[in-house]
């Protein structure tokens, strides 16, 4: 039985290689509307108003702190663009996909 990405937790990946393009594409198929752009997996979340945007950003920050895996964020009034990659592997890792799935779960639970 495979554990869903959203139910997994990040692990240290020093000395591990970045995922291959094939591995990235396979994992992207498990996410909702994420894409691979410029060495990051990325998604823009849309909200009705600023308070909803900031509620998501704050919940995302808490989740990322728990996982010790932090994204790049661009926050505007009703949008938040989230970009993940893993500095330790100099590319994209499974930890990026775990956090992306958990970010989706934050929105789906709201």
Biopython code that builds the backbone (N, CA, C, O; Angstrom):
import numpy as np
from Bio.PDB.StructureBuilder import StructureBuilder

atoms = [
    (1, "UNK", "N", (0.845, -1.181, 0.000)),
    (1, "UNK", "CA", (0.000, 0.000, 0.000)),
    (1, "UNK", "C", (0.892, 1.246, 0.000)),
    (1, "UNK", "O", (1.798, 1.363, 0.825)),
    (2, "UNK", "N", (0.638, 2.156, -0.910)),
    (2, "UNK", "CA", (1.403, 3.382, -1.014)),
    (2, "UNK", "C", (0.750, 4.472, -0.176)),
    (2, "UNK", "O", (-0.468, 4.644, -0.214)),
    (3, "UNK", "N", (1.556, 5.205, 0.578)),
    (3, "UNK", "CA", (1.052, 6.307, 1.394)),
    (3, "UNK", "C", (0.918, 7.539, 0.503)),
    (3, "UNK", "O", (1.847, 7.888, -0.225)),
    (4, "UNK", "N", (-0.241, 8.196, 0.562)),
    (4, "UNK", "CA", (-0.481, 9.402, -0.236)),
    (4, "UNK", "C", (0.545, 10.464, 0.124)),
    (4, "UNK", "O", (0.975, 10.550, 1.275)),
    (5, "UNK", "N", (0.938, 11.272, -0.852)),
    (5, "UNK", "CA", (1.912, 12.331, -0.621)),
    (5, "UNK", "C", (1.517, 13.228, 0.549)),
    (5, "UNK", "O", (2.362, 13.582, 1.371)),
    (6, "UNK", "N", (0.240, 13.598, 0.629)),
    (6, "UNK", "CA", (-0.208, 14.515, 1.681)),
    (6, "UNK", "C", (-0.085, 13.914, 3.075)),
    (6, "UNK", "O", (-0.100, 14.644, 4.065)),
    (7, "UNK", "N", (0.037, 12.594, 3.163)),
    (7, "UNK", "CA", (0.136, 11.918, 4.458)),
    (7, "UNK", "C", (1.575, 11.549, 4.826)),
    (7, "UNK", "O", (1.822, 10.934, 5.863)),
    (8, "UNK", "N", (2.507, 11.928, 3.971)),
    (8, "UNK", "CA", (3.918, 11.639, 4.240)),
    (8, "UNK", "C", (4.574, 12.854, 4.901)),
    (8, "UNK", "O", (3.968, 13.922, 5.001)),
    (9, "UNK", "N", (5.800, 12.679, 5.344)),
    (9, "UNK", "CA", (6.561, 13.761, 5.951)),
    (9, "UNK", "C", (7.924, 13.864, 5.292)),
    (9, "UNK", "O", (8.475, 12.870, 4.817)),
    (10, "UNK", "N", (8.458, 15.063, 5.268)),
    (10, "UNK", "CA", (9.762, 15.316, 4.670)),
    (10, "UNK", "C", (10.858, 14.623, 5.474)),
    (10, "UNK", "O", (10.764, 14.462, 6.691)),
    (11, "UNK", "N", (11.891, 14.223, 4.754)),
    (11, "UNK", "CA", (13.052, 13.580, 5.370)),
    (11, "UNK", "C", (14.312, 14.293, 4.887)),
    (11, "UNK", "O", (14.306, 14.891, 3.811)),
    (12, "UNK", "N", (15.398, 14.239, 5.670)),
    (12, "UNK", "CA", (16.660, 14.837, 5.212)),
    (12, "UNK", "C", (17.137, 14.156, 3.933)),
    (12, "UNK", "O", (17.057, 12.934, 3.804)),
    (13, "UNK", "N", (17.629, 14.948, 2.995)),
    (13, "UNK", "CA", (18.021, 14.388, 1.699)),
    (13, "UNK", "C", (19.438, 14.746, 1.287)),
    (13, "UNK", "O", (19.784, 14.619, 0.112)),
    (14, "UNK", "N", (20.269, 15.191, 2.228)),
    (14, "UNK", "CA", (21.652, 15.490, 1.883)),
    (14, "UNK", "C", (22.278, 14.263, 1.225)),
    (14, "UNK", "O", (22.057, 13.135, 1.666)),
    (15, "UNK", "N", (23.046, 14.484, 0.191)),
    (15, "UNK", "CA", (23.732, 13.426, -0.567)),
    (15, "UNK", "C", (22.789, 12.584, -1.429)),
    (15, "UNK", "O", (23.204, 11.551, -1.954)),
    (16, "UNK", "N", (21.537, 13.000, -1.587)),
    (16, "UNK", "CA", (20.621, 12.325, -2.498)),
    (16, "UNK", "C", (20.576, 13.097, -3.810)),
    (16, "UNK", "O", (20.757, 14.315, -3.811)),
    (17, "UNK", "N", (20.340, 12.420, -4.917)),
    (17, "UNK", "CA", (20.222, 13.140, -6.192)),
    (17, "UNK", "C", (18.841, 13.781, -6.333)),
    (17, "UNK", "O", (17.876, 13.365, -5.692)),
    (18, "UNK", "N", (18.773, 14.791, -7.179)),
    (18, "UNK", "CA", (17.485, 15.380, -7.545)),
    (18, "UNK", "C", (16.696, 14.345, -8.338)),
    (18, "UNK", "O", (17.264, 13.417, -8.915)),
    (19, "UNK", "N", (15.382, 14.520, -8.355)),
    (19, "UNK", "CA", (14.533, 13.624, -9.147)),
    (19, "UNK", "C", (14.781, 13.829, -10.633)),
    (19, "UNK", "O", (15.122, 14.927, -11.074)),
    (20, "UNK", "N", (14.607, 12.770, -11.389)),
    (20, "UNK", "CA", (14.715, 12.852, -12.849)),
    (20, "UNK", "C", (13.444, 13.476, -13.423)),
    (20, "UNK", "O", (12.430, 13.576, -12.733)),
    (21, "UNK", "N", (13.501, 13.888, -14.666)),
    (21, "UNK", "CA", (12.317, 14.452, -15.328)),
    (21, "UNK", "C", (11.166, 13.455, -15.325)),
    (21, "UNK", "O", (10.016, 13.844, -15.124)),
    (22, "UNK", "N", (11.453, 12.183, -15.544)),
    (22, "UNK", "CA", (10.405, 11.155, -15.538)),
    (22, "UNK", "C", (9.778, 11.021, -14.152)),
    (22, "UNK", "O", (8.560, 10.899, -14.029)),
    (23, "UNK", "N", (10.604, 11.043, -13.115)),
    (23, "UNK", "CA", (10.085, 10.951, -11.747)),
    (23, "UNK", "C", (9.237, 12.179, -11.407)),
    (23, "UNK", "O", (8.191, 12.058, -10.770)),
    (24, "UNK", "N", (9.686, 13.348, -11.830)),
    (24, "UNK", "CA", (8.928, 14.576, -11.593)),
    (24, "UNK", "C", (7.568, 14.497, -12.270)),
    (24, "UNK", "O", (6.550, 14.819, -11.658)),
    (25, "UNK", "N", (7.545, 14.075, -13.517)),
    (25, "UNK", "CA", (6.272, 13.979, -14.240)),
    (25, "UNK", "C", (5.320, 12.977, -13.600)),
    (25, "UNK", "O", (4.114, 13.215, -13.551)),
    (26, "UNK", "N", (5.846, 11.869, -13.114)),
    (26, "UNK", "CA", (5.009, 10.874, -12.435)),
    (26, "UNK", "C", (4.396, 11.464, -11.172)),
    (26, "UNK", "O", (3.212, 11.260, -10.901)),
    (27, "UNK", "N", (5.193, 12.192, -10.399)),
    (27, "UNK", "CA", (4.676, 12.787, -9.160)),
    (27, "UNK", "C", (3.740, 13.963, -9.445)),
    (27, "UNK", "O", (2.785, 14.178, -8.699)),
    (28, "UNK", "N", (3.996, 14.719, -10.501)),
    (28, "UNK", "CA", (3.087, 15.815, -10.860)),
    (28, "UNK", "C", (1.685, 15.293, -11.145)),
    (28, "UNK", "O", (0.699, 15.977, -10.871)),
    (29, "UNK", "N", (1.593, 14.098, -11.686)),
    (29, "UNK", "CA", (0.285, 13.491, -11.970)),
    (29, "UNK", "C", (-0.527, 13.264, -10.696)),
    (29, "UNK", "O", (-1.746, 13.107, -10.761)),
    (30, "UNK", "N", (0.135, 13.244, -9.544)),
    (30, "UNK", "CA", (-0.556, 13.016, -8.271)),
    (30, "UNK", "C", (-1.023, 14.320, -7.618)),
    (30, "UNK", "O", (-1.683, 14.292, -6.579)),
    (31, "UNK", "N", (-0.684, 15.462, -8.225)),
    (31, "UNK", "CA", (-1.036, 16.768, -7.664)),
    (31, "UNK", "C", (-2.104, 17.455, -8.507)),
    (31, "UNK", "O", (-2.368, 17.063, -9.644)),
    (32, "UNK", "N", (-2.713, 18.490, -7.924)),
    (32, "UNK", "CA", (-3.760, 19.255, -8.583)),
    (32, "UNK", "C", (-3.186, 20.556, -9.141)),
    (32, "UNK", "O", (-2.941, 21.497, -8.386)),
    (33, "UNK", "N", (-2.972, 20.618, -10.447)),
    (33, "UNK", "CA", (-2.602, 21.853, -11.150)),
    (33, "UNK", "C", (-1.236, 22.414, -10.781)),
    (33, "UNK", "O", (-1.039, 23.626, -10.862)),
    (34, "UNK", "N", (-0.304, 21.590, -10.386)),
    (34, "UNK", "CA", (1.073, 22.016, -10.183)),
    (34, "UNK", "C", (1.829, 21.792, -11.485)),
    (34, "UNK", "O", (1.475, 20.913, -12.271)),
    (35, "UNK", "N", (2.877, 22.590, -11.714)),
    (35, "UNK", "CA", (3.707, 22.404, -12.902)),
    (35, "UNK", "C", (5.172, 22.545, -12.517)),
    (35, "UNK", "O", (5.506, 23.049, -11.445)),
    (36, "UNK", "N", (6.022, 22.098, -13.401)),
    (36, "UNK", "CA", (7.463, 22.224, -13.207)),
    (36, "UNK", "C", (7.942, 23.352, -14.111)),
    (36, "UNK", "O", (7.829, 23.278, -15.334)),
    (37, "UNK", "N", (8.487, 24.411, -13.477)),
    (37, "UNK", "CA", (8.938, 25.584, -14.223)),
    (37, "UNK", "C", (10.262, 26.054, -13.632)),
    (37, "UNK", "O", (10.341, 26.369, -12.445)),
    (38, "UNK", "N", (11.291, 26.099, -14.456)),
    (38, "UNK", "CA", (12.561, 26.668, -14.032)),
    (38, "UNK", "C", (13.189, 26.032, -12.815)),
    (38, "UNK", "O", (13.775, 26.732, -11.989)),
    (39, "UNK", "N", (13.082, 24.720, -12.682)),
    (39, "UNK", "CA", (13.701, 24.030, -11.564)),
    (39, "UNK", "C", (12.899, 24.034, -10.280)),
    (39, "UNK", "O", (13.415, 23.688, -9.217)),
    (40, "UNK", "N", (11.634, 24.426, -10.375)),
    (40, "UNK", "CA", (10.726, 24.445, -9.227)),
    (40, "UNK", "C", (9.435, 23.743, -9.618)),
    (40, "UNK", "O", (9.095, 23.681, -10.799)),
    (41, "UNK", "N", (8.708, 23.208, -8.627)),
    (41, "UNK", "CA", (7.305, 22.902, -8.872)),
    (41, "UNK", "C", (6.535, 24.103, -8.340)),
    (41, "UNK", "O", (6.860, 24.648, -7.286)),
    (42, "UNK", "N", (5.513, 24.507, -9.081)),
    (42, "UNK", "CA", (4.851, 25.767, -8.766)),
    (42, "UNK", "C", (3.350, 25.693, -9.005)),
    (42, "UNK", "O", (2.859, 24.937, -9.844)),
    (43, "UNK", "N", (2.641, 26.512, -8.230)),
    (43, "UNK", "CA", (1.187, 26.630, -8.382)),
    (43, "UNK", "C", (0.765, 27.981, -7.833)),
    (43, "UNK", "O", (1.311, 28.458, -6.838)),
    (44, "UNK", "N", (-0.215, 28.595, -8.489)),
    (44, "UNK", "CA", (-0.817, 29.815, -7.970)),
    (44, "UNK", "C", (-2.190, 29.472, -7.422)),
    (44, "UNK", "O", (-3.051, 28.950, -8.130)),
    (45, "UNK", "N", (-2.374, 29.777, -6.144)),
    (45, "UNK", "CA", (-3.652, 29.575, -5.462)),
    (45, "UNK", "C", (-4.429, 30.888, -5.524)),
    (45, "UNK", "O", (-3.858, 31.963, -5.345)),
    (46, "UNK", "N", (-5.723, 30.796, -5.777)),
    (46, "UNK", "CA", (-6.588, 31.973, -5.901)),
    (46, "UNK", "C", (-7.593, 31.998, -4.747)),
    (46, "UNK", "O", (-8.130, 30.962, -4.353)),
    (47, "UNK", "N", (-7.838, 33.205, -4.210)),
    (47, "UNK", "CA", (-8.719, 33.369, -3.066)),
    (47, "UNK", "C", (-9.697, 34.507, -3.312)),
    (47, "UNK", "O", (-9.500, 35.312, -4.221)),
    (48, "UNK", "N", (-10.736, 34.575, -2.514)),
    (48, "UNK", "CA", (-11.781, 35.579, -2.689)),
    (48, "UNK", "C", (-11.341, 36.963, -2.217)),
    (48, "UNK", "O", (-11.814, 37.976, -2.732)),
    (49, "UNK", "N", (-10.443, 37.006, -1.242)),
    (49, "UNK", "CA", (-10.044, 38.290, -0.685)),
    (49, "UNK", "C", (-8.739, 38.127, 0.094)),
    (49, "UNK", "O", (-8.247, 37.013, 0.276)),
    (50, "UNK", "N", (-8.191, 39.243, 0.544)),
    (50, "UNK", "CA", (-6.895, 39.273, 1.201)),
    (50, "UNK", "C", (-6.853, 38.426, 2.468)),
    (50, "UNK", "O", (-5.877, 37.712, 2.699)),
    (51, "UNK", "N", (-7.895, 38.494, 3.290)),
    (51, "UNK", "CA", (-7.894, 37.697, 4.526)),
    (51, "UNK", "C", (-7.774, 36.205, 4.234)),
    (51, "UNK", "O", (-7.061, 35.487, 4.935)),
    (52, "UNK", "N", (-8.462, 35.747, 3.211)),
    (52, "UNK", "CA", (-8.380, 34.327, 2.846)),
    (52, "UNK", "C", (-6.976, 33.985, 2.341)),
    (52, "UNK", "O", (-6.439, 32.920, 2.648)),
    (53, "UNK", "N", (-6.398, 34.889, 1.573)),
    (53, "UNK", "CA", (-5.037, 34.676, 1.091)),
    (53, "UNK", "C", (-4.077, 34.551, 2.272)),
    (53, "UNK", "O", (-3.261, 33.630, 2.324)),
    (54, "UNK", "N", (-4.181, 35.478, 3.213)),
    (54, "UNK", "CA", (-3.271, 35.473, 4.352)),
    (54, "UNK", "C", (-3.524, 34.291, 5.290)),
    (54, "UNK", "O", (-2.586, 33.787, 5.907)),
    (55, "UNK", "N", (-4.753, 33.852, 5.404)),
    (55, "UNK", "CA", (-5.038, 32.654, 6.212)),
    (55, "UNK", "C", (-4.314, 31.452, 5.608)),
    (55, "UNK", "O", (-3.735, 30.642, 6.333)),
    (56, "UNK", "N", (-4.349, 31.339, 4.280)),
    (56, "UNK", "CA", (-3.631, 30.255, 3.605)),
    (56, "UNK", "C", (-2.122, 30.385, 3.835)),
    (56, "UNK", "O", (-1.459, 29.406, 4.178)),
    (57, "UNK", "N", (-1.587, 31.587, 3.645)),
    (57, "UNK", "CA", (-0.149, 31.805, 3.817)),
    (57, "UNK", "C", (0.281, 31.420, 5.231)),
    (57, "UNK", "O", (1.305, 30.759, 5.408)),
    (58, "UNK", "N", (-0.482, 31.822, 6.223)),
    (58, "UNK", "CA", (-0.139, 31.482, 7.609)),
    (58, "UNK", "C", (-0.219, 29.985, 7.870)),
    (58, "UNK", "O", (0.649, 29.429, 8.543)),
    (59, "UNK", "N", (-1.241, 29.330, 7.349)),
    (59, "UNK", "CA", (-1.363, 27.875, 7.515)),
    (59, "UNK", "C", (-0.220, 27.162, 6.779)),
    (59, "UNK", "O", (0.342, 26.192, 7.287)),
    (60, "UNK", "N", (0.113, 27.649, 5.590)),
    (60, "UNK", "CA", (1.223, 27.079, 4.822)),
    (60, "UNK", "C", (2.540, 27.235, 5.588)),
    (60, "UNK", "O", (3.345, 26.305, 5.641)),
    (61, "UNK", "N", (2.754, 28.406, 6.175)),
    (61, "UNK", "CA", (3.978, 28.638, 6.943)),
    (61, "UNK", "C", (4.093, 27.660, 8.103)),
    (61, "UNK", "O", (5.172, 27.125, 8.359)),
    (62, "UNK", "N", (2.998, 27.423, 8.803)),
    (62, "UNK", "CA", (3.010, 26.470, 9.917)),
    (62, "UNK", "C", (3.339, 25.060, 9.433)),
    (62, "UNK", "O", (4.146, 24.362, 10.046)),
    (63, "UNK", "N", (2.720, 24.648, 8.346)),
    (63, "UNK", "CA", (2.983, 23.317, 7.796)),
    (63, "UNK", "C", (4.445, 23.199, 7.374)),
    (63, "UNK", "O", (5.096, 22.196, 7.667)),
    (64, "UNK", "N", (4.961, 24.211, 6.694)),
    (64, "UNK", "CA", (6.344, 24.165, 6.216)),
    (64, "UNK", "C", (7.337, 24.153, 7.372)),
    (64, "UNK", "O", (8.379, 23.502, 7.288)),
    (65, "UNK", "N", (7.029, 24.857, 8.433)),
    (65, "UNK", "CA", (7.888, 24.804, 9.619)),
    (65, "UNK", "C", (7.907, 23.391, 10.209)),
    (65, "UNK", "O", (8.966, 22.879, 10.572)),
    (66, "UNK", "N", (6.729, 22.764, 10.302)),
    (66, "UNK", "CA", (6.666, 21.386, 10.827)),
    (66, "UNK", "C", (7.496, 20.445, 9.965)),
    (66, "UNK", "O", (8.184, 19.566, 10.482)),
    (67, "UNK", "N", (7.430, 20.630, 8.648)),
    (67, "UNK", "CA", (8.144, 19.746, 7.727)),
    (67, "UNK", "C", (9.602, 20.167, 7.528)),
    (67, "UNK", "O", (10.385, 19.424, 6.937)),
    (68, "UNK", "N", (9.968, 21.355, 8.019)),
    (68, "UNK", "CA", (11.305, 21.917, 7.828)),
    (68, "UNK", "C", (11.676, 21.949, 6.342)),
    (68, "UNK", "O", (12.774, 21.568, 5.938)),
    (69, "UNK", "N", (10.711, 22.420, 5.552)),
    (69, "UNK", "CA", (10.899, 22.523, 4.100)),
    (69, "UNK", "C", (10.126, 23.751, 3.634)),
    (69, "UNK", "O", (8.901, 23.793, 3.744)),
    (70, "UNK", "N", (10.832, 24.742, 3.118)),
    (70, "UNK", "CA", (10.241, 26.061, 2.921)),
    (70, "UNK", "C", (10.194, 26.471, 1.461)),
    (70, "UNK", "O", (11.163, 26.277, 0.727)),
    (71, "UNK", "N", (9.067, 27.040, 1.032)),
    (71, "UNK", "CA", (8.895, 27.450, -0.363)),
    (71, "UNK", "C", (9.315, 28.901, -0.584)),
    (71, "UNK", "O", (9.611, 29.634, 0.360)),
    (72, "UNK", "N", (9.332, 29.284, -1.833)),
    (72, "UNK", "CA", (9.351, 30.687, -2.220)),
    (72, "UNK", "C", (7.892, 31.075, -2.425)),
    (72, "UNK", "O", (7.121, 30.312, -3.008)),
    (73, "UNK", "N", (7.511, 32.254, -1.949)),
    (73, "UNK", "CA", (6.127, 32.708, -2.053)),
    (73, "UNK", "C", (6.065, 34.070, -2.721)),
    (73, "UNK", "O", (6.932, 34.920, -2.516)),
    (74, "UNK", "N", (5.028, 34.262, -3.521)),
    (74, "UNK", "CA", (4.664, 35.580, -4.027)),
    (74, "UNK", "C", (3.212, 35.785, -3.620)),
    (74, "UNK", "O", (2.326, 35.051, -4.057)),
    (75, "UNK", "N", (2.973, 36.792, -2.776)),
    (75, "UNK", "CA", (1.646, 37.016, -2.216)),
    (75, "UNK", "C", (1.097, 38.339, -2.731)),
    (75, "UNK", "O", (1.761, 39.374, -2.657)),
    (76, "UNK", "N", (-0.132, 38.290, -3.258)),
    (76, "UNK", "CA", (-0.853, 39.494, -3.652)),
    (76, "UNK", "C", (-2.219, 39.458, -2.974)),
    (76, "UNK", "O", (-2.496, 38.568, -2.169)),
    (77, "UNK", "N", (-3.054, 40.411, -3.296)),
    (77, "UNK", "CA", (-4.349, 40.550, -2.636)),
    (77, "UNK", "C", (-5.139, 39.236, -2.595)),
    (77, "UNK", "O", (-5.611, 38.832, -1.532)),
    (78, "UNK", "N", (-5.279, 38.584, -3.718)),
    (78, "UNK", "CA", (-6.134, 37.397, -3.777)),
    (78, "UNK", "C", (-5.431, 36.188, -4.400)),
    (78, "UNK", "O", (-6.085, 35.271, -4.897)),
    (79, "UNK", "N", (-4.090, 36.194, -4.370)),
    (79, "UNK", "CA", (-3.334, 35.076, -4.929)),
    (79, "UNK", "C", (-2.084, 34.821, -4.104)),
    (79, "UNK", "O", (-1.527, 35.722, -3.477)),
    (80, "UNK", "N", (-1.662, 33.567, -4.127)),
    (80, "UNK", "CA", (-0.371, 33.191, -3.561)),
    (80, "UNK", "C", (0.262, 32.174, -4.500)),
    (80, "UNK", "O", (-0.272, 31.084, -4.707)),
    (81, "UNK", "N", (1.405, 32.543, -5.064)),
    (81, "UNK", "CA", (2.164, 31.615, -5.891)),
    (81, "UNK", "C", (3.199, 30.945, -5.004)),
    (81, "UNK", "O", (3.966, 31.605, -4.302)),
    (82, "UNK", "N", (3.203, 29.614, -5.050)),
    (82, "UNK", "CA", (4.080, 28.804, -4.212)),
    (82, "UNK", "C", (5.047, 28.058, -5.130)),
    (82, "UNK", "O", (4.640, 27.439, -6.114)),
    (83, "UNK", "N", (6.341, 28.131, -4.787)),
    (83, "UNK", "CA", (7.379, 27.438, -5.561)),
    (83, "UNK", "C", (8.249, 26.631, -4.605)),
    (83, "UNK", "O", (8.790, 27.161, -3.635)),
    (84, "UNK", "N", (8.373, 25.344, -4.896)),
    (84, "UNK", "CA", (9.217, 24.465, -4.088)),
    (84, "UNK", "C", (10.361, 23.908, -4.918)),
    (84, "UNK", "O", (10.169, 23.529, -6.074)),
    (85, "UNK", "N", (11.543, 23.860, -4.336)),
    (85, "UNK", "CA", (12.632, 23.003, -4.779)),
    (85, "UNK", "C", (13.472, 22.698, -3.554)),
    (85, "UNK", "O", (13.202, 23.218, -2.471)),
    (86, "UNK", "N", (14.483, 21.863, -3.710)),
    (86, "UNK", "CA", (15.262, 21.408, -2.563)),
    (86, "UNK", "C", (16.721, 21.766, -2.761)),
    (86, "UNK", "O", (17.402, 21.206, -3.620)),
    (87, "UNK", "N", (17.193, 22.704, -1.959)),
    (87, "UNK", "CA", (18.581, 23.160, -2.082)),
    (87, "UNK", "C", (19.567, 22.019, -1.862)),
    (87, "UNK", "O", (20.595, 21.955, -2.536)),
    (88, "UNK", "N", (19.266, 21.115, -0.923)),
    (88, "UNK", "CA", (20.199, 20.024, -0.601)),
    (88, "UNK", "C", (20.478, 19.111, -1.788)),
    (88, "UNK", "O", (21.555, 18.521, -1.872)),
    (89, "UNK", "N", (19.517, 18.985, -2.711)),
    (89, "UNK", "CA", (19.724, 18.105, -3.867)),
    (89, "UNK", "C", (19.974, 18.906, -5.148)),
    (89, "UNK", "O", (20.168, 18.329, -6.218)),
    (90, "UNK", "N", (19.967, 20.232, -5.033)),
    (90, "UNK", "CA", (20.167, 21.116, -6.195)),
    (90, "UNK", "C", (19.143, 20.846, -7.282)),
    (90, "UNK", "O", (19.474, 20.792, -8.466)),
    (91, "UNK", "N", (17.905, 20.678, -6.868)),
    (91, "UNK", "CA", (16.823, 20.414, -7.818)),
    (91, "UNK", "C", (15.533, 20.107, -7.078)),
    (91, "UNK", "O", (15.278, 20.627, -5.992)),
    (92, "UNK", "N", (14.743, 19.269, -7.676)),
    (92, "UNK", "CA", (13.434, 18.913, -7.122)),
    (92, "UNK", "C", (13.529, 17.543, -6.460)),
    (92, "UNK", "O", (14.132, 16.613, -6.995)),
    (93, "UNK", "N", (12.915, 17.444, -5.278)),
    (93, "UNK", "CA", (12.928, 16.185, -4.525)),
    (93, "UNK", "C", (11.509, 15.783, -4.150)),
    (93, "UNK", "O", (10.553, 16.523, -4.382)),
    (94, "UNK", "N", (11.393, 14.615, -3.575)),
    (94, "UNK", "CA", (10.098, 14.139, -3.103)),
    (94, "UNK", "C", (9.550, 15.060, -2.018)),
    (94, "UNK", "O", (8.333, 15.191, -1.887)),
    (95, "UNK", "N", (10.420, 15.704, -1.235)),
    (95, "UNK", "CA", (9.949, 16.624, -0.202)),
    (95, "UNK", "C", (9.130, 17.761, -0.796)),
    (95, "UNK", "O", (8.177, 18.230, -0.174)),
    (96, "UNK", "N", (9.490, 18.206, -1.984)),
    (96, "UNK", "CA", (8.722, 19.263, -2.652)),
    (96, "UNK", "C", (7.302, 18.797, -2.944)),
    (96, "UNK", "O", (6.347, 19.558, -2.785)),
    (97, "UNK", "N", (7.170, 17.573, -3.362)),
    (97, "UNK", "CA", (5.854, 17.026, -3.683)),
    (97, "UNK", "C", (5.027, 16.765, -2.422)),
    (97, "UNK", "O", (3.808, 16.941, -2.425)),
    (98, "UNK", "N", (5.684, 16.352, -1.365)),
    (98, "UNK", "CA", (4.984, 16.153, -0.096)),
    (98, "UNK", "C", (4.386, 17.473, 0.373)),
    (98, "UNK", "O", (3.217, 17.528, 0.755)),
    (99, "UNK", "N", (5.184, 18.530, 0.344)),
    (99, "UNK", "CA", (4.691, 19.840, 0.796)),
    (99, "UNK", "C", (3.647, 20.406, -0.162)),
    (99, "UNK", "O", (2.699, 21.055, 0.278)),
    (100, "UNK", "N", (3.805, 20.173, -1.453)),
    (100, "UNK", "CA", (2.798, 20.627, -2.418)),
    (100, "UNK", "C", (1.454, 19.949, -2.147)),
    (100, "UNK", "O", (0.412, 20.605, -2.163)),
    (101, "UNK", "N", (1.476, 18.651, -1.902)),
    (101, "UNK", "CA", (0.235, 17.925, -1.609)),
    (101, "UNK", "C", (-0.386, 18.417, -0.306)),
    (101, "UNK", "O", (-1.608, 18.512, -0.195)),
    (102, "UNK", "N", (0.452, 18.729, 0.674)),
    (102, "UNK", "CA", (-0.077, 19.251, 1.928)),
    (102, "UNK", "C", (-0.639, 20.656, 1.742)),
    (102, "UNK", "O", (-1.618, 21.013, 2.397)),
    (103, "UNK", "N", (-0.045, 21.458, 0.867)),
    (103, "UNK", "CA", (-0.591, 22.793, 0.560)),
    (103, "UNK", "C", (-1.966, 22.655, -0.078)),
    (103, "UNK", "O", (-2.894, 23.379, 0.280)),
    (104, "UNK", "N", (-2.099, 21.730, -1.022)),
    (104, "UNK", "CA", (-3.410, 21.482, -1.629)),
    (104, "UNK", "C", (-4.427, 21.068, -0.564)),
    (104, "UNK", "O", (-5.579, 21.500, -0.595)),
    (105, "UNK", "N", (-3.994, 20.233, 0.369)),
    (105, "UNK", "CA", (-4.901, 19.755, 1.429)),
    (105, "UNK", "C", (-5.371, 20.910, 2.316)),
    (105, "UNK", "O", (-6.500, 20.894, 2.805)),
    (106, "UNK", "N", (-4.514, 21.905, 2.524)),
    (106, "UNK", "CA", (-4.914, 23.076, 3.310)),
    (106, "UNK", "C", (-6.099, 23.784, 2.658)),
    (106, "UNK", "O", (-7.046, 24.179, 3.337)),
    (107, "UNK", "N", (-6.039, 23.937, 1.349)),
    (107, "UNK", "CA", (-7.115, 24.620, 0.613)),
    (107, "UNK", "C", (-8.357, 23.730, 0.556)),
    (107, "UNK", "O", (-9.478, 24.211, 0.720)),
    (108, "UNK", "N", (-8.158, 22.449, 0.327)),
    (108, "UNK", "CA", (-9.293, 21.534, 0.203)),
    (108, "UNK", "C", (-10.041, 21.376, 1.534)),
    (108, "UNK", "O", (-11.238, 21.085, 1.545)),
    (109, "UNK", "N", (-9.334, 21.567, 2.654)),
    (109, "UNK", "CA", (-9.965, 21.429, 3.970)),
    (109, "UNK", "C", (-10.731, 22.681, 4.373)),
    (109, "UNK", "O", (-11.583, 22.636, 5.260)),
    (110, "UNK", "N", (-10.423, 23.810, 3.712)),
    (110, "UNK", "CA", (-11.072, 25.086, 4.087)),
    (110, "UNK", "C", (-12.511, 25.165, 3.607)),
    (110, "UNK", "O", (-13.186, 26.167, 3.842)),
]
sb = StructureBuilder()
sb.init_structure("model")
sb.init_model(0)
sb.init_chain("A")
sb.init_seg("    ")
for serial, (resi, resn, name, xyz) in enumerate(atoms, 1):
    if name == "N":
        sb.init_residue(resn, " ", resi, " ")
    sb.init_atom(name, np.array(xyz, "f"), 0.0, 1.0, " ", f" {name:<3s}", serial, name[0])
structure = sb.get_structure()
